[in-house]
Amino acid sequence: MNEKDLRLVKVLDSEIRVDGPSALYLIATKYTNLVRVNLVLLKALLDEKRRRGIMITIDRPHQYVSHLLQLHGIDQNKLVFVDAISSHSSDTKGGSVAAEFQRGPFHIETLPDFLSGGNGVEPGGPSDFAEAEFIILDNIATLLTYNSMEKVQSFFSKYMELVMAKRPGHLVTVIVMDSELHASLFEYISGKAKVVIELTPDMQIRQVAPGNVKKAPAPDGQVS
């Protein structure tokens, strides 16, 4: 990580509250920066805040993320992965792995039941969800490859109800996505988010706003 990344670690560490009511944070960045921002985010939550969490990998097998964390010296001892796209992930490279979400991305609306143990299918360990202080969903827009917008919205409604509202104690959920590539989904999620953090293409904070504030689309080739 370079100096700019480390500065963003400090900013996210100060902006994301891990005490108080459960909350959803949405971070807007360019698609090409998604992996980089997720790494910065994990460093802030794992190394700076020293919190215990779950990362749900949708876009790629969890080993890829785990390997990057190892390369950057980010401690994975308090991180558990839930792999929503693969049923053959045994090499953790230092991180823990929750049981696979066997129904896969085509049935993402059942993931909240899986996490909360409410569908008769054992989650990755009874304590994983109970002890988690944060959940990160990796590249959530990938869900639109496998599901209709209606199904993805159903997933989020259920997630907010089962995972966040009914989980005792504080739980932070963070989603990083490109607002311009998937504007409708971004707007839907921002309506459920407590805070939207918008980054510039060079990983600087552009603005921090309440989640229900709609962002007017910028003209092509311009930034708002």
C-alpha positions as CSV (number, residue, x, y, z in Angstrom):
1,M,0.0,0.0,0.0
2,N,1.2,3.5,-0.8
3,E,0.9,6.7,1.3
4,K,-2.4,7.6,-0.4
5,D,-3.8,4.2,0.6
6,L,-2.7,4.6,4.1
7,R,-4.2,8.1,4.4
8,L,-7.5,6.6,3.2
9,V,-7.2,3.9,5.9
10,K,-7.1,6.6,8.5
11,V,-10.0,8.5,7.0
12,L,-12.2,5.4,6.8
13,D,-11.2,4.5,10.3
14,S,-12.6,7.8,11.5
15,E,-15.7,7.8,9.3
16,I,-17.0,4.3,10.0
17,R,-18.4,4.0,13.5
18,V,-18.2,0.6,15.1
19,D,-20.2,1.5,18.2
20,G,-23.9,2.5,18.5
21,P,-26.8,1.2,16.4
22,S,-26.1,-1.3,13.5
23,A,-25.5,0.6,10.3
24,L,-24.9,0.1,6.5
25,Y,-22.1,2.2,4.9
26,L,-21.9,2.5,1.1
27,I,-18.6,3.5,-0.5
28,A,-18.6,4.8,-4.1
29,T,-15.5,4.3,-6.2
30,K,-14.5,3.5,-9.7
31,Y,-14.8,-0.2,-10.7
32,T,-11.0,-0.4,-11.2
33,N,-10.5,0.6,-7.6
34,L,-12.9,-1.9,-6.0
35,V,-10.2,-4.4,-4.9
36,R,-7.9,-1.7,-3.7
37,V,-10.6,0.0,-1.6
38,N,-11.7,-3.3,-0.1
39,L,-8.1,-3.9,1.0
40,V,-7.9,-0.4,2.5
41,L,-11.2,-1.0,4.2
42,L,-10.1,-4.4,5.7
43,K,-6.9,-2.8,7.0
44,A,-8.9,-0.1,8.7
45,L,-11.3,-2.5,10.3
46,L,-8.9,-5.4,11.1
47,D,-5.6,-3.6,11.9
48,E,-6.8,-0.1,13.1
49,K,-10.0,-0.9,14.8
50,R,-9.0,-4.5,15.6
51,R,-12.6,-5.7,15.0
52,R,-13.9,-9.2,14.2
53,G,-15.7,-9.6,10.9
54,I,-17.0,-11.6,8.0
55,M,-16.2,-11.0,4.3
56,I,-18.7,-12.4,1.8
57,T,-17.0,-12.9,-1.6
58,I,-19.3,-12.8,-4.5
59,D,-17.1,-11.7,-7.4
60,R,-14.2,-14.0,-6.9
61,P,-13.1,-17.0,-4.7
62,H,-12.1,-15.9,-1.2
63,Q,-8.5,-17.2,-1.6
64,Y,-7.8,-14.3,-3.9
65,V,-8.7,-11.8,-1.3
66,S,-7.0,-13.7,1.4
67,H,-3.8,-13.9,-0.6
68,L,-3.8,-10.1,-1.1
69,L,-4.3,-9.6,2.6
70,Q,-1.3,-11.8,3.3
71,L,0.8,-9.9,0.7
72,H,0.0,-6.6,2.4
73,G,0.6,-7.9,5.9
74,I,-3.0,-7.4,7.1
75,D,-3.9,-9.7,10.0
76,Q,-6.7,-12.2,9.1
77,N,-7.1,-13.9,12.4
78,K,-10.3,-12.0,13.1
79,L,-11.7,-12.4,9.6
80,V,-14.0,-15.2,8.4
81,F,-14.9,-15.7,4.8
82,V,-18.2,-16.8,3.3
83,D,-17.7,-17.8,-0.3
84,A,-20.9,-17.3,-2.2
85,I,-19.6,-18.5,-5.6
86,S,-17.4,-21.5,-4.9
87,S,-17.9,-24.8,-3.1
88,H,-14.2,-25.8,-3.2
89,S,-12.3,-23.4,-0.9
90,S,-10.1,-25.2,1.6
91,D,-6.8,-23.3,1.4
92,T,-7.3,-20.2,3.6
93,K,-3.7,-18.8,3.5
94,G,-4.2,-17.6,7.0
95,G,-7.8,-16.6,7.2
96,S,-10.7,-18.6,8.6
97,V,-13.4,-19.9,6.3
98,A,-17.1,-20.2,7.1
99,A,-19.1,-23.0,5.5
100,E,-19.8,-22.4,1.8
101,F,-23.1,-20.8,0.8
102,Q,-24.0,-23.9,-1.1
103,R,-27.0,-22.4,-2.9
104,G,-24.7,-20.0,-4.7
105,P,-25.3,-16.6,-6.3
106,F,-28.4,-17.6,-8.2
107,H,-30.3,-17.9,-4.9
108,I,-28.8,-14.9,-3.1
109,E,-32.1,-14.0,-1.5
110,T,-31.5,-17.0,0.9
111,L,-28.1,-15.7,2.1
112,P,-29.6,-13.7,5.0
113,D,-31.3,-16.9,6.3
114,F,-28.0,-18.7,5.9
115,L,-26.1,-16.1,7.9
116,S,-28.7,-16.0,10.7
117,G,-29.3,-19.8,10.7
118,G,-32.9,-19.4,10.0
119,N,-33.4,-21.8,7.0
120,G,-32.3,-25.1,8.5
121,V,-28.9,-24.9,6.9
122,E,-26.0,-24.6,9.3
123,P,-24.1,-21.3,8.8
124,G,-20.3,-21.1,8.9
125,G,-20.3,-21.7,12.7
126,P,-22.8,-20.5,15.3
127,S,-20.3,-18.1,16.8
128,D,-19.2,-16.5,13.5
129,F,-22.3,-14.4,13.0
130,A,-22.8,-13.8,16.7
131,E,-19.3,-12.5,17.2
132,A,-19.0,-10.5,14.0
133,E,-18.7,-6.7,14.4
134,F,-18.6,-6.0,10.7
135,I,-19.6,-7.6,7.4
136,I,-18.2,-6.6,4.0
137,L,-19.9,-7.7,0.8
138,D,-17.4,-7.9,-2.1
139,N,-18.6,-6.4,-5.4
140,I,-22.3,-6.7,-4.8
141,A,-23.2,-5.6,-8.3
142,T,-22.0,-9.0,-9.6
143,L,-25.3,-10.3,-8.2
144,L,-27.1,-8.8,-11.2
145,T,-25.3,-11.3,-13.4
146,Y,-27.2,-14.1,-11.7
147,N,-30.4,-12.4,-10.5
148,S,-33.0,-9.9,-11.4
149,M,-33.1,-6.5,-9.8
150,E,-36.2,-7.6,-7.9
151,K,-34.3,-10.6,-6.4
152,V,-31.4,-8.5,-5.4
153,Q,-33.7,-6.0,-3.7
154,S,-35.4,-8.9,-1.9
155,F,-32.0,-10.0,-0.7
156,F,-31.3,-6.5,0.7
157,S,-34.6,-6.2,2.4
158,K,-34.2,-9.6,4.0
159,Y,-30.6,-8.7,4.9
160,M,-31.6,-5.5,6.7
161,E,-34.4,-7.4,8.6
162,L,-32.6,-10.6,9.5
163,V,-29.0,-9.8,9.6
164,M,-28.9,-6.2,10.9
165,A,-32.1,-5.5,12.7
166,K,-32.4,-8.7,14.6
167,R,-28.7,-9.3,15.4
168,P,-28.1,-8.4,19.0
169,G,-25.3,-5.8,19.5
170,H,-23.7,-3.5,16.9
171,L,-23.0,-4.7,13.4
172,V,-21.5,-2.6,10.6
173,T,-22.0,-3.6,7.0
174,V,-19.9,-2.0,4.3
175,I,-20.4,-2.2,0.5
176,V,-18.0,-0.8,-2.1
177,M,-19.4,-0.3,-5.6
178,D,-19.2,1.8,-8.8
179,S,-22.2,4.2,-8.7
180,E,-22.0,4.9,-12.5
181,L,-21.9,1.3,-13.7
182,H,-24.9,0.2,-11.7
183,A,-26.8,3.4,-11.0
184,S,-30.2,1.9,-10.1
185,L,-28.7,-0.6,-7.7
186,F,-26.5,2.1,-6.2
187,E,-29.5,4.3,-5.6
188,Y,-31.5,1.5,-4.1
189,I,-28.7,0.6,-1.6
190,S,-28.0,4.2,-0.8
191,G,-31.6,4.5,0.3
192,K,-30.9,1.9,3.0
193,A,-27.4,3.2,3.9
194,K,-26.7,5.3,6.9
195,V,-23.8,7.0,5.1
196,V,-22.5,7.2,1.6
197,I,-18.8,7.9,1.2
198,E,-17.8,9.0,-2.3
199,L,-14.2,8.7,-3.5
200,T,-12.5,10.4,-6.4
201,P,-10.7,8.3,-9.0
202,D,-7.4,8.9,-7.2
203,M,-8.8,7.5,-3.9
204,Q,-9.5,10.8,-2.2
205,I,-12.7,11.5,-0.2
206,R,-15.0,13.6,-2.4
207,Q,-17.9,13.8,0.0
208,V,-19.6,12.0,2.9
209,A,-23.4,12.3,2.9
210,P,-26.4,10.7,4.5
211,G,-27.5,7.6,2.6
212,N,-30.9,8.9,1.5
213,V,-29.3,11.8,-0.5
214,K,-29.6,11.1,-4.2
215,K,-26.7,12.0,-6.4
216,A,-27.4,13.7,-9.7
217,P,-25.6,11.9,-12.6
218,A,-22.6,13.7,-13.9
219,P,-22.3,14.5,-17.6
220,D,-20.1,12.0,-19.5
221,G,-16.4,12.5,-18.8
222,Q,-17.0,14.8,-15.9
223,V,-17.1,14.4,-12.1
224,S,-19.8,16.0,-10.0
